Amino acid sequence: MDINRVKQILSSSADIKVMYNGSSVWIDELHEDQEMVTCHLRGPLEERSQVAVSELVEE
């Protein structure tokens, strides 16, 4: 994925499915200067992780 698409997803009201390492995640915040995002798994666990934008895949 690229930074522009992350920006589109964050500004969208649609439920856009994004995957990281085979798991569905919510993107919480974009760190554009580092090309990283803060995200968490969909579901009851709210543990947040910072991952590279390039590791995200849109389904």
CHARMM internal coordinates of N, CA and C (Angstrom, degrees):
IC EDIT
DIST 1 N 1 CA 1.4427
DIST 1 CA 1 C 1.5229
ANGL 1 N 1 CA 1 C 107.57
DIST 1 C 2 N 1.3321
ANGL 1 CA 1 C 2 N 116.77
DIHE 1 N 1 CA 1 C 2 N 159.51
DIST 2 N 2 CA 1.4586
ANGL 1 C 2 N 2 CA 119.28
DIHE 1 CA 1 C 2 N 2 CA 176.96
DIST 2 CA 2 C 1.5332
ANGL 2 N 2 CA 2 C 110.80
DIHE 1 C 2 N 2 CA 2 C -119.65
DIST 2 C 3 N 1.3175
ANGL 2 CA 2 C 3 N 115.76
DIHE 2 N 2 CA 2 C 3 N 168.76
DIST 3 N 3 CA 1.4620
ANGL 2 C 3 N 3 CA 121.85
DIHE 2 CA 2 C 3 N 3 CA -174.84
DIST 3 CA 3 C 1.5220
ANGL 3 N 3 CA 3 C 112.39
DIHE 2 C 3 N 3 CA 3 C -60.27
DIST 3 C 4 N 1.3358
ANGL 3 CA 3 C 4 N 117.14
DIHE 3 N 3 CA 3 C 4 N -40.52
DIST 4 N 4 CA 1.4675
ANGL 3 C 4 N 4 CA 119.37
DIHE 3 CA 3 C 4 N 4 CA -179.72
DIST 4 CA 4 C 1.5258
ANGL 4 N 4 CA 4 C 111.68
DIHE 3 C 4 N 4 CA 4 C -61.79
DIST 4 C 5 N 1.3297
ANGL 4 CA 4 C 5 N 116.79
DIHE 4 N 4 CA 4 C 5 N -38.77
DIST 5 N 5 CA 1.4744
ANGL 4 C 5 N 5 CA 119.44
DIHE 4 CA 4 C 5 N 5 CA 179.23
DIST 5 CA 5 C 1.5248
ANGL 5 N 5 CA 5 C 110.44
DIHE 4 C 5 N 5 CA 5 C -68.76
DIST 5 C 6 N 1.3173
ANGL 5 CA 5 C 6 N 118.20
DIHE 5 N 5 CA 5 C 6 N -37.59
DIST 6 N 6 CA 1.4644
ANGL 5 C 6 N 6 CA 120.94
DIHE 5 CA 5 C 6 N 6 CA 176.61
DIST 6 CA 6 C 1.5246
ANGL 6 N 6 CA 6 C 109.40
DIHE 5 C 6 N 6 CA 6 C -60.51
DIST 6 C 7 N 1.3256
ANGL 6 CA 6 C 7 N 117.34
DIHE 6 N 6 CA 6 C 7 N -43.75
DIST 7 N 7 CA 1.4649
ANGL 6 C 7 N 7 CA 121.00
DIHE 6 CA 6 C 7 N 7 CA 177.88
DIST 7 CA 7 C 1.5243
ANGL 7 N 7 CA 7 C 111.24
DIHE 6 C 7 N 7 CA 7 C -59.40
DIST 7 C 8 N 1.3435
ANGL 7 CA 7 C 8 N 116.75
DIHE 7 N 7 CA 7 C 8 N -42.73
DIST 8 N 8 CA 1.4655
ANGL 7 C 8 N 8 CA 121.07
DIHE 7 CA 7 C 8 N 8 CA 178.44
DIST 8 CA 8 C 1.5204
ANGL 8 N 8 CA 8 C 111.08
DIHE 7 C 8 N 8 CA 8 C -62.37
DIST 8 C 9 N 1.3149
ANGL 8 CA 8 C 9 N 116.58
DIHE 8 N 8 CA 8 C 9 N -43.77
DIST 9 N 9 CA 1.4671
ANGL 8 C 9 N 9 CA 120.95
DIHE 8 CA 8 C 9 N 9 CA -179.31
DIST 9 CA 9 C 1.5299
ANGL 9 N 9 CA 9 C 110.06
DIHE 8 C 9 N 9 CA 9 C -64.08
DIST 9 C 10 N 1.3266
ANGL 9 CA 9 C 10 N 117.02
DIHE 9 N 9 CA 9 C 10 N -44.01
DIST 10 N 10 CA 1.4646
ANGL 9 C 10 N 10 CA 120.18
DIHE 9 CA 9 C 10 N 10 CA -179.40
DIST 10 CA 10 C 1.5272
ANGL 10 N 10 CA 10 C 112.01
DIHE 9 C 10 N 10 CA 10 C -63.95
DIST 10 C 11 N 1.3190
ANGL 10 CA 10 C 11 N 117.98
DIHE 10 N 10 CA 10 C 11 N -32.55
DIST 11 N 11 CA 1.4664
ANGL 10 C 11 N 11 CA 120.48
DIHE 10 CA 10 C 11 N 11 CA -178.16
DIST 11 CA 11 C 1.5253
ANGL 11 N 11 CA 11 C 112.79
DIHE 10 C 11 N 11 CA 11 C -89.29
DIST 11 C 12 N 1.3198
ANGL 11 CA 11 C 12 N 117.44
DIHE 11 N 11 CA 11 C 12 N -6.19
DIST 12 N 12 CA 1.4564
ANGL 11 C 12 N 12 CA 121.54
DIHE 11 CA 11 C 12 N 12 CA -177.45
DIST 12 CA 12 C 1.5318
ANGL 12 N 12 CA 12 C 111.66
DIHE 11 C 12 N 12 CA 12 C -85.86
DIST 12 C 13 N 1.3217
ANGL 12 CA 12 C 13 N 115.78
DIHE 12 N 12 CA 12 C 13 N 146.42
DIST 13 N 13 CA 1.4680
ANGL 12 C 13 N 13 CA 120.07
DIHE 12 CA 12 C 13 N 13 CA 174.24
DIST 13 CA 13 C 1.5287
ANGL 13 N 13 CA 13 C 111.25
DIHE 12 C 13 N 13 CA 13 C -89.32
DIST 13 C 14 N 1.3325
ANGL 13 CA 13 C 14 N 116.84
DIHE 13 N 13 CA 13 C 14 N -6.40
DIST 14 N 14 CA 1.4645
ANGL 13 C 14 N 14 CA 121.77
DIHE 13 CA 13 C 14 N 14 CA -179.79
DIST 14 CA 14 C 1.5280
ANGL 14 N 14 CA 14 C 110.58
DIHE 13 C 14 N 14 CA 14 C -75.89
DIST 14 C 15 N 1.3200
ANGL 14 CA 14 C 15 N 116.40
DIHE 14 N 14 CA 14 C 15 N 155.28
DIST 15 N 15 CA 1.4634
ANGL 14 C 15 N 15 CA 122.66
DIHE 14 CA 14 C 15 N 15 CA 176.18
DIST 15 CA 15 C 1.5281
ANGL 15 N 15 CA 15 C 107.21
DIHE 14 C 15 N 15 CA 15 C -89.72
DIST 15 C 16 N 1.3217
ANGL 15 CA 15 C 16 N 116.91
DIHE 15 N 15 CA 15 C 16 N 95.54
DIST 16 N 16 CA 1.4572
ANGL 15 C 16 N 16 CA 122.63
DIHE 15 CA 15 C 16 N 16 CA -176.11
DIST 16 CA 16 C 1.5216
ANGL 16 N 16 CA 16 C 108.39
DIHE 15 C 16 N 16 CA 16 C -100.05
DIST 16 C 17 N 1.3247
ANGL 16 CA 16 C 17 N 115.94
DIHE 16 N 16 CA 16 C 17 N 123.01
DIST 17 N 17 CA 1.4583
ANGL 16 C 17 N 17 CA 120.91
DIHE 16 CA 16 C 17 N 17 CA -175.37
DIST 17 CA 17 C 1.5291
ANGL 17 N 17 CA 17 C 110.03
DIHE 16 C 17 N 17 CA 17 C -79.57
DIST 17 C 18 N 1.3274
ANGL 17 CA 17 C 18 N 115.21
DIHE 17 N 17 CA 17 C 18 N 122.05
DIST 18 N 18 CA 1.4666
ANGL 17 C 18 N 18 CA 122.53
DIHE 17 CA 17 C 18 N 18 CA 178.47
DIST 18 CA 18 C 1.5186
ANGL 18 N 18 CA 18 C 108.06
DIHE 17 C 18 N 18 CA 18 C -121.92
DIST 18 C 19 N 1.3216
ANGL 18 CA 18 C 19 N 115.22
DIHE 18 N 18 CA 18 C 19 N 135.05
DIST 19 N 19 CA 1.4625
ANGL 18 C 19 N 19 CA 121.05
DIHE 18 CA 18 C 19 N 19 CA -177.92
DIST 19 CA 19 C 1.5235
ANGL 19 N 19 CA 19 C 111.04
DIHE 18 C 19 N 19 CA 19 C -113.72
DIST 19 C 20 N 1.3323
ANGL 19 CA 19 C 20 N 114.73
DIHE 19 N 19 CA 19 C 20 N 144.85
DIST 20 N 20 CA 1.4598
ANGL 19 C 20 N 20 CA 122.22
DIHE 19 CA 19 C 20 N 20 CA 172.69
DIST 20 CA 20 C 1.5208
ANGL 20 N 20 CA 20 C 107.43
DIHE 19 C 20 N 20 CA 20 C -137.01
DIST 20 C 21 N 1.3099
ANGL 20 CA 20 C 21 N 117.15
DIHE 20 N 20 CA 20 C 21 N 120.61
DIST 21 N 21 CA 1.4764
ANGL 20 C 21 N 21 CA 122.36
DIHE 20 CA 20 C 21 N 21 CA -178.43
DIST 21 CA 21 C 1.5259
ANGL 21 N 21 CA 21 C 112.14
DIHE 20 C 21 N 21 CA 21 C 51.34
DIST 21 C 22 N 1.3230
ANGL 21 CA 21 C 22 N 117.05
DIHE 21 N 21 CA 21 C 22 N 40.34
DIST 22 N 22 CA 1.4528
ANGL 21 C 22 N 22 CA 121.25
DIHE 21 CA 21 C 22 N 22 CA 176.85
DIST 22 CA 22 C 1.5124
ANGL 22 N 22 CA 22 C 115.61
DIHE 21 C 22 N 22 CA 22 C 81.26
DIST 22 C 23 N 1.3401
ANGL 22 CA 22 C 23 N 117.87
DIHE 22 N 22 CA 22 C 23 N 1.68
DIST 23 N 23 CA 1.4603
ANGL 22 C 23 N 23 CA 121.91
DIHE 22 CA 22 C 23 N 23 CA 179.52
DIST 23 CA 23 C 1.5186
ANGL 23 N 23 CA 23 C 110.04
DIHE 22 C 23 N 23 CA 23 C -115.45
DIST 23 C 24 N 1.3270
ANGL 23 CA 23 C 24 N 115.90
DIHE 23 N 23 CA 23 C 24 N 143.85
DIST 24 N 24 CA 1.4569
ANGL 23 C 24 N 24 CA 121.75
DIHE 23 CA 23 C 24 N 24 CA 178.76
DIST 24 CA 24 C 1.5299
ANGL 24 N 24 CA 24 C 109.42
DIHE 23 C 24 N 24 CA 24 C -77.31
DIST 24 C 25 N 1.3353
ANGL 24 CA 24 C 25 N 116.60
DIHE 24 N 24 CA 24 C 25 N 130.64
DIST 25 N 25 CA 1.4636
ANGL 24 C 25 N 25 CA 120.95
DIHE 24 CA 24 C 25 N 25 CA -176.74
DIST 25 CA 25 C 1.5224
ANGL 25 N 25 CA 25 C 111.28
DIHE 24 C 25 N 25 CA 25 C -129.85
DIST 25 C 26 N 1.3299
ANGL 25 CA 25 C 26 N 115.13
DIHE 25 N 25 CA 25 C 26 N 157.31
DIST 26 N 26 CA 1.4608
ANGL 25 C 26 N 26 CA 123.71
DIHE 25 CA 25 C 26 N 26 CA 169.24
DIST 26 CA 26 C 1.5215
ANGL 26 N 26 CA 26 C 106.88
DIHE 25 C 26 N 26 CA 26 C -100.14
DIST 26 C 27 N 1.3213
ANGL 26 CA 26 C 27 N 116.67
DIHE 26 N 26 CA 26 C 27 N 135.58
DIST 27 N 27 CA 1.4617
ANGL 26 C 27 N 27 CA 120.46
DIHE 26 CA 26 C 27 N 27 CA 173.79
DIST 27 CA 27 C 1.5214
ANGL 27 N 27 CA 27 C 107.28
DIHE 26 C 27 N 27 CA 27 C -89.03
DIST 27 C 28 N 1.3245
ANGL 27 CA 27 C 28 N 116.50
DIHE 27 N 27 CA 27 C 28 N 122.87
DIST 28 N 28 CA 1.4571
ANGL 27 C 28 N 28 CA 122.11
DIHE 27 CA 27 C 28 N 28 CA -178.90
DIST 28 CA 28 C 1.5204
ANGL 28 N 28 CA 28 C 112.38
DIHE 27 C 28 N 28 CA 28 C -93.29
DIST 28 C 29 N 1.3213
ANGL 28 CA 28 C 29 N 116.14
DIHE 28 N 28 CA 28 C 29 N -40.06
DIST 29 N 29 CA 1.4664
ANGL 28 C 29 N 29 CA 119.54
DIHE 28 CA 28 C 29 N 29 CA -172.69
DIST 29 CA 29 C 1.5241
ANGL 29 N 29 CA 29 C 109.88
DIHE 28 C 29 N 29 CA 29 C -157.19
DIST 29 C 30 N 1.3188
ANGL 29 CA 29 C 30 N 116.22
DIHE 29 N 29 CA 29 C 30 N 142.62
DIST 30 N 30 CA 1.4593
ANGL 29 C 30 N 30 CA 122.62
DIHE 29 CA 29 C 30 N 30 CA 175.48
DIST 30 CA 30 C 1.5201
ANGL 30 N 30 CA 30 C 109.40
DIHE 29 C 30 N 30 CA 30 C -101.41
DIST 30 C 31 N 1.3309
ANGL 30 CA 30 C 31 N 116.27
DIHE 30 N 30 CA 30 C 31 N 132.65
DIST 31 N 31 CA 1.4626
ANGL 30 C 31 N 31 CA 122.86
DIHE 30 CA 30 C 31 N 31 CA 174.24
DIST 31 CA 31 C 1.5297
ANGL 31 N 31 CA 31 C 105.58
DIHE 30 C 31 N 31 CA 31 C -111.46
DIST 31 C 32 N 1.3322
ANGL 31 CA 31 C 32 N 114.87
DIHE 31 N 31 CA 31 C 32 N 81.87
DIST 32 N 32 CA 1.4591
ANGL 31 C 32 N 32 CA 121.53
DIHE 31 CA 31 C 32 N 32 CA -169.53
DIST 32 CA 32 C 1.5280
ANGL 32 N 32 CA 32 C 112.71
DIHE 31 C 32 N 32 CA 32 C -59.58
DIST 32 C 33 N 1.3201
ANGL 32 CA 32 C 33 N 118.03
DIHE 32 N 32 CA 32 C 33 N -39.62
DIST 33 N 33 CA 1.4644
ANGL 32 C 33 N 33 CA 120.93
DIHE 32 CA 32 C 33 N 33 CA -177.49
DIST 33 CA 33 C 1.5274
ANGL 33 N 33 CA 33 C 112.79
DIHE 32 C 33 N 33 CA 33 C -64.19
DIST 33 C 34 N 1.3318
ANGL 33 CA 33 C 34 N 116.65
DIHE 33 N 33 CA 33 C 34 N -24.68
DIST 34 N 34 CA 1.4673
ANGL 33 C 34 N 34 CA 121.35
DIHE 33 CA 33 C 34 N 34 CA 179.91
DIST 34 CA 34 C 1.5284
ANGL 34 N 34 CA 34 C 112.18
DIHE 33 C 34 N 34 CA 34 C -105.25
DIST 34 C 35 N 1.3427
ANGL 34 CA 34 C 35 N 117.04
DIHE 34 N 34 CA 34 C 35 N -2.60
DIST 35 N 35 CA 1.4692
ANGL 34 C 35 N 35 CA 123.10
DIHE 34 CA 34 C 35 N 35 CA -174.53
DIST 35 CA 35 C 1.5290
ANGL 35 N 35 CA 35 C 110.62
DIHE 34 C 35 N 35 CA 35 C 53.30
DIST 35 C 36 N 1.3497
ANGL 35 CA 35 C 36 N 115.02
DIHE 35 N 35 CA 35 C 36 N 44.77
DIST 36 N 36 CA 1.4589
ANGL 35 C 36 N 36 CA 122.97
DIHE 35 CA 35 C 36 N 36 CA 179.33
DIST 36 CA 36 C 1.5263
ANGL 36 N 36 CA 36 C 109.34
DIHE 35 C 36 N 36 CA 36 C -127.93
DIST 36 C 37 N 1.3337
ANGL 36 CA 36 C 37 N 116.00
DIHE 36 N 36 CA 36 C 37 N 159.75
DIST 37 N 37 CA 1.4562
ANGL 36 C 37 N 37 CA 121.47
DIHE 36 CA 36 C 37 N 37 CA 172.34
DIST 37 CA 37 C 1.5217
ANGL 37 N 37 CA 37 C 108.34
DIHE 36 C 37 N 37 CA 37 C -128.88
DIST 37 C 38 N 1.3372
ANGL 37 CA 37 C 38 N 115.10
DIHE 37 N 37 CA 37 C 38 N 154.98
DIST 38 N 38 CA 1.4533
ANGL 37 C 38 N 38 CA 120.93
DIHE 37 CA 37 C 38 N 38 CA 166.68
DIST 38 CA 38 C 1.5220
ANGL 38 N 38 CA 38 C 105.04
DIHE 37 C 38 N 38 CA 38 C -99.36
DIST 38 C 39 N 1.3255
ANGL 38 CA 38 C 39 N 116.49
DIHE 38 N 38 CA 38 C 39 N 129.27
DIST 39 N 39 CA 1.4685
ANGL 38 C 39 N 39 CA 120.00
DIHE 38 CA 38 C 39 N 39 CA -178.52
DIST 39 CA 39 C 1.5258
ANGL 39 N 39 CA 39 C 109.06
DIHE 38 C 39 N 39 CA 39 C -142.54
DIST 39 C 40 N 1.3392
ANGL 39 CA 39 C 40 N 115.15
DIHE 39 N 39 CA 39 C 40 N 166.98
DIST 40 N 40 CA 1.4634
ANGL 39 C 40 N 40 CA 120.32
DIHE 39 CA 39 C 40 N 40 CA 174.24
DIST 40 CA 40 C 1.5163
ANGL 40 N 40 CA 40 C 109.46
DIHE 39 C 40 N 40 CA 40 C -142.37
DIST 40 C 41 N 1.3254
ANGL 40 CA 40 C 41 N 115.98
DIHE 40 N 40 CA 40 C 41 N 156.30
DIST 41 N 41 CA 1.4576
ANGL 40 C 41 N 41 CA 121.85
DIHE 40 CA 40 C 41 N 41 CA 179.18
DIST 41 CA 41 C 1.5192
ANGL 41 N 41 CA 41 C 109.98
DIHE 40 C 41 N 41 CA 41 C -64.59
DIST 41 C 42 N 1.3210
ANGL 41 CA 41 C 42 N 116.27
DIHE 41 N 41 CA 41 C 42 N 143.58
DIST 42 N 42 CA 1.4637
ANGL 41 C 42 N 42 CA 119.58
DIHE 41 CA 41 C 42 N 42 CA 172.08
DIST 42 CA 42 C 1.5111
ANGL 42 N 42 CA 42 C 107.19
DIHE 41 C 42 N 42 CA 42 C -70.07
DIST 42 C 43 N 1.3230
ANGL 42 CA 42 C 43 N 116.35
DIHE 42 N 42 CA 42 C 43 N 138.32
DIST 43 N 43 CA 1.4522
ANGL 42 C 43 N 43 CA 119.90
DIHE 42 CA 42 C 43 N 43 CA 179.18
DIST 43 CA 43 C 1.5099
ANGL 43 N 43 CA 43 C 111.01
DIHE 42 C 43 N 43 CA 43 C 122.48
DIST 43 C 44 N 1.3327
ANGL 43 CA 43 C 44 N 116.36
DIHE 43 N 43 CA 43 C 44 N -165.75
DIST 44 N 44 CA 1.4618
ANGL 43 C 44 N 44 CA 120.66
DIHE 43 CA 43 C 44 N 44 CA -172.51
DIST 44 CA 44 C 1.5332
ANGL 44 N 44 CA 44 C 114.34
DIHE 43 C 44 N 44 CA 44 C -70.66
DIST 44 C 45 N 1.3126
ANGL 44 CA 44 C 45 N 118.21
DIHE 44 N 44 CA 44 C 45 N -25.53
DIST 45 N 45 CA 1.4660
ANGL 44 C 45 N 45 CA 119.98
DIHE 44 CA 44 C 45 N 45 CA -178.64
DIST 45 CA 45 C 1.5235
ANGL 45 N 45 CA 45 C 109.46
DIHE 44 C 45 N 45 CA 45 C -80.76
DIST 45 C 46 N 1.3052
ANGL 45 CA 45 C 46 N 116.36
DIHE 45 N 45 CA 45 C 46 N 130.35
DIST 46 N 46 CA 1.4648
ANGL 45 C 46 N 46 CA 120.03
DIHE 45 CA 45 C 46 N 46 CA -176.92
DIST 46 CA 46 C 1.5271
ANGL 46 N 46 CA 46 C 111.61
DIHE 45 C 46 N 46 CA 46 C -113.64
DIST 46 C 47 N 1.3170
ANGL 46 CA 46 C 47 N 117.46
DIHE 46 N 46 CA 46 C 47 N 22.76
DIST 47 N 47 CA 1.4592
ANGL 46 C 47 N 47 CA 119.94
DIHE 46 CA 46 C 47 N 47 CA 178.16
DIST 47 CA 47 C 1.5267
ANGL 47 N 47 CA 47 C 109.05
DIHE 46 C 47 N 47 CA 47 C -65.61
DIST 47 C 48 N 1.3094
ANGL 47 CA 47 C 48 N 115.77
DIHE 47 N 47 CA 47 C 48 N 126.32
DIST 48 N 48 CA 1.4551
ANGL 47 C 48 N 48 CA 120.61
DIHE 47 CA 47 C 48 N 48 CA -177.34
DIST 48 CA 48 C 1.5236
ANGL 48 N 48 CA 48 C 110.84
DIHE 47 C 48 N 48 CA 48 C -98.51
DIST 48 C 49 N 1.3286
ANGL 48 CA 48 C 49 N 114.37
DIHE 48 N 48 CA 48 C 49 N 146.81
DIST 49 N 49 CA 1.4588
ANGL 48 C 49 N 49 CA 120.89
DIHE 48 CA 48 C 49 N 49 CA 179.26
DIST 49 CA 49 C 1.5096
ANGL 49 N 49 CA 49 C 108.99
DIHE 48 C 49 N 49 CA 49 C -134.41
DIST 49 C 50 N 1.3243
ANGL 49 CA 49 C 50 N 115.87
DIHE 49 N 49 CA 49 C 50 N 153.16
DIST 50 N 50 CA 1.4589
ANGL 49 C 50 N 50 CA 120.30
DIHE 49 CA 49 C 50 N 50 CA 171.92
DIST 50 CA 50 C 1.5156
ANGL 50 N 50 CA 50 C 107.30
DIHE 49 C 50 N 50 CA 50 C -103.50
DIST 50 C 51 N 1.3327
ANGL 50 CA 50 C 51 N 115.74
DIHE 50 N 50 CA 50 C 51 N 126.84
DIST 51 N 51 CA 1.4617
ANGL 50 C 51 N 51 CA 121.20
DIHE 50 CA 50 C 51 N 51 CA -178.75
DIST 51 CA 51 C 1.5200
ANGL 51 N 51 CA 51 C 109.51
DIHE 50 C 51 N 51 CA 51 C -134.51
DIST 51 C 52 N 1.3162
ANGL 51 CA 51 C 52 N 115.52
DIHE 51 N 51 CA 51 C 52 N 157.66
DIST 52 N 52 CA 1.4621
ANGL 51 C 52 N 52 CA 121.29
DIHE 51 CA 51 C 52 N 52 CA 178.28
DIST 52 CA 52 C 1.5258
ANGL 52 N 52 CA 52 C 110.19
DIHE 51 C 52 N 52 CA 52 C -70.72
DIST 52 C 53 N 1.3156
ANGL 52 CA 52 C 53 N 115.97
DIHE 52 N 52 CA 52 C 53 N 139.61
DIST 53 N 53 CA 1.4669
ANGL 52 C 53 N 53 CA 121.57
DIHE 52 CA 52 C 53 N 53 CA 178.01
DIST 53 CA 53 C 1.5289
ANGL 53 N 53 CA 53 C 109.81
DIHE 52 C 53 N 53 CA 53 C -54.96
DIST 53 C 54 N 1.3159
ANGL 53 CA 53 C 54 N 116.95
DIHE 53 N 53 CA 53 C 54 N -39.17
DIST 54 N 54 CA 1.4676
ANGL 53 C 54 N 54 CA 121.79
DIHE 53 CA 53 C 54 N 54 CA -177.05
DIST 54 CA 54 C 1.5319
ANGL 54 N 54 CA 54 C 113.27
DIHE 53 C 54 N 54 CA 54 C -64.09
DIST 54 C 55 N 1.3352
ANGL 54 CA 54 C 55 N 117.40
DIHE 54 N 54 CA 54 C 55 N -17.11
DIST 55 N 55 CA 1.4704
ANGL 54 C 55 N 55 CA 121.07
DIHE 54 CA 54 C 55 N 55 CA -179.97
DIST 55 CA 55 C 1.5275
ANGL 55 N 55 CA 55 C 113.12
DIHE 54 C 55 N 55 CA 55 C -88.93
DIST 55 C 56 N 1.3347
ANGL 55 CA 55 C 56 N 117.39
DIHE 55 N 55 CA 55 C 56 N -5.79
DIST 56 N 56 CA 1.4574
ANGL 55 C 56 N 56 CA 121.29
DIHE 55 CA 55 C 56 N 56 CA 178.98
DIST 56 CA 56 C 1.5168
ANGL 56 N 56 CA 56 C 110.62
DIHE 55 C 56 N 56 CA 56 C -87.16
DIST 56 C 57 N 1.3343
ANGL 56 CA 56 C 57 N 116.21
DIHE 56 N 56 CA 56 C 57 N 143.30
DIST 57 N 57 CA 1.4592
ANGL 56 C 57 N 57 CA 122.00
DIHE 56 CA 56 C 57 N 57 CA 179.22
DIST 57 CA 57 C 1.5198
ANGL 57 N 57 CA 57 C 108.29
DIHE 56 C 57 N 57 CA 57 C -129.29
DIST 57 C 58 N 1.3275
ANGL 57 CA 57 C 58 N 116.17
DIHE 57 N 57 CA 57 C 58 N 130.39
DIST 58 N 58 CA 1.4621
ANGL 57 C 58 N 58 CA 120.47
DIHE 57 CA 57 C 58 N 58 CA 176.85
DIST 58 CA 58 C 1.5143
ANGL 58 N 58 CA 58 C 108.96
DIHE 57 C 58 N 58 CA 58 C -90.42
DIST 58 C 59 N 1.3388
ANGL 58 CA 58 C 59 N 115.78
DIHE 58 N 58 CA 58 C 59 N 136.61
DIST 59 N 59 CA 1.4669
ANGL 58 C 59 N 59 CA 119.91
DIHE 58 CA 58 C 59 N 59 CA 177.40
DIST 59 CA 59 C 1.4895
ANGL 59 N 59 CA 59 C 111.09
DIHE 58 C 59 N 59 CA 59 C -103.63
END
COOR INIT
IC SEED 1 N 1 CA 1 C
IC BUILD
